[in-house]
């Protein structure tokens, strides 16, 4: 058996309100769920971006919780890459610049495709890349 895709990806942030503003306003992802001080979940295409307060996700769920998710989490900066078609990458560069987001790096991959890298307010490395960088048509 082999998984067919990634349903959700998690990043850990120290300021959920600031992260929510960035991901919903700058990146345009709609909020689908949130618990103040613990998490914000945002829709991204057919998947979900999970933003967690790392101090809260290490706490085990209460015995009566209807969501018995085991403790998990990470500390420090992570990485997330969003899919962008080649024609969209320059549009994203312009859009991010209009919101004061600095492009940290731009790279054309030897096998084709391009990436741009920037940081979210928590310092996570965020990328927009053409799927060709992984040999995926698109």
N, C-alpha and C positions, 0 to 999 in steps of 0.2 A: 504494500500500500504506500501511496505517496500523497502528501497534501497537495491540493490544487491551487492554493493561494494563501495570502496572509489576510486574515479578517481584521485584526487590530494590531496597532503598534503603540507602545507606551513611552512617554517621556516624563521625566521627573523635574518639577519646577519648584522654586522657592516662593513664588508669588503667583497664586492661581488667578487672581483678578487681572494682573498685568498680562499673563500668558493668554487668558481668555480673550482680552482685547486684541492682542496681536494676532492670534490664530483666527478669530472671527472677523475682525475688521481688516487687517492687512491681507491675510490669506483667503478670506471669504468663506471659511468653513462654518457651517451652522452648528450651534450648540444643540445637542440632543439630550443631554443629561448633565446634572451637576449636583454636588453636595458641597455646600460652603465649607472651605477649609480642608476638604479631602480630595475632590477630583472635579474635572470638567471633561466631558466626552464630546467630540465633534465628528460630524459626518464628513467623510472624504470619499467621494465616489461610492463604490460598493463596500468600502471599509470604514474603520473608525480610528481616529487618533485619540488616545487616552492621555490626559495630562493629570499627573498625580502629585500631591504633596508627599514627598518621600517619608516624612516623619509619621504620617498617618497610615501609610500602607504596610508598615511593619507591625502594626497592631493587629492581633488576631481578631476575628469577628466575634461579636457577642454570641453566647450560646443560643439565644433566641433569634438571631439574625436570619432573615430569609435569603441572604446572599452569603453562603459560607465559603467565601473566597479566602484561600490561605494567605498568610502574610507574604509579601513580595516587595521588590523595589530595588532601587539603585540610588547611589549618591554620585553627584558629579554630572558632568556634561555627557550627553548622549548624541546620537546621530539619527536623522530620519531623512529619507530621500523621497520627494514627490515626483511622480511621472509628469513629464512635459514634452510635448512634441517639439521638434526642432524649431518650428515656426513660432512657438510660444515662448521660447527662452528669452529672446530679446524683449518681448512684451513684459515678461516677469521682471527682467532687469530694470526696465523703465518704471514699472509699477512699484517695485520695492524702493527704488530711488525716490519716487514721489512721496513715499512714507518715511523717508529718512533712514532706510535700511541699507547699510553698506554691503556691497558685494565683497566678500573676503577673498574669493578666488574664482577664476573661470578657467575651464580646461576643456580642450578638445581631445577626446580619447583616440589612441592609435587605430582602433578597430572601427571608429566612427561614433558619432554622437558627441554631445557636449554636456557639461555640467556647470552650474553656478552654485556657489556656496555662500552662506551668510549665517548669522547667529540669531536665535530668538532671544527674548529678554532674559532668559535664564542661562544663556551661554551655550545652549545645545547647538550643534552643527546641523544646519538644515540645507538641503540640496534640492535643486530642480535638475532633472537629467532626462535626456532622451533615452528611451528604452534600448536603443541600439548599443549603448555602452555595455549591455549584458547579452548582446546578440538576439534581442527580442525585436521583432518587426514592429513598426509603429511609427 
